[in-house]
């Protein structure tokens, strides 16, 4: 790899790895895109860069302005990283329910961190709404730019690049793709690319079973899978882009994270466990000799102070 001018050029072009030990013999091959190898350890680097550069190109974000966003942590870390390089101030709204590693990362990159406490210690849609409302309030200031991740279609463009990478790396037909949904940017971006092919894969949207809004209609369900399962309608999610939504048991996802580390040497977070449980289900259904792709969203190092690995 050639030298680059700054760390933004390190975003993307992550490896696609075939899992060899945890996939049953009679199932399709399962391929995992190692997105935790992005600079801040998360695929959110892609969407953060797309949002900031999209705003710059439109003239909505100018030098001297402050970026504001609500976030569970990884998006905030990614925006803080990009703002640090580009010279913007960043005011971020988050909560004590999210991993302390993520909150500290945002502060280290120079973000002004504002915390909204969770009364239950769980992620619920009403907590997310409070964070959104506070970000909207701040965005009314003339010198603030609100990236507004849930309504910002720039993120889909950022993740379409990931879809292109997957297609170019595998060089084989893709029969299935699944991804957990938070903003739905990753699912939309990758599916936009995969659905252009003649052989259209089965695409499944995943969510925590206890907060399965799309698969079971559960509103304001409680869970601890950061970055996904918001419990309400997602503005960017086009239902024509996926075949079905499935709820995945969070306890299975947590066990899968440990299994993935122990048997495949891949150290990832809870949403990756959710993705992999879904991918193994899909691989079993699709059958041997075919290919299923999913995403390792972020690094396990973001969760060492919590209970994921205890």
PyMOL commands that set and color helices and strands:
alter all, ss='L'
color gray80, all
select helices_A, chain A and resi 7-10+35-37+44-58+74-86+100-108+125-139+149-151+154-170+185-194+209-211+213-216+239-241+250-264+270-286+300-303
alter helices_A, ss='H'
color red, helices_A
select strands_A, chain A and resi 16-18+29-34+66-70+89-95+112-116+144-146+176-180+202-208+244-248+291-296
alter strands_A, ss='S'
color yellow, strands_A
deselect
rebuild
show_as cartoon
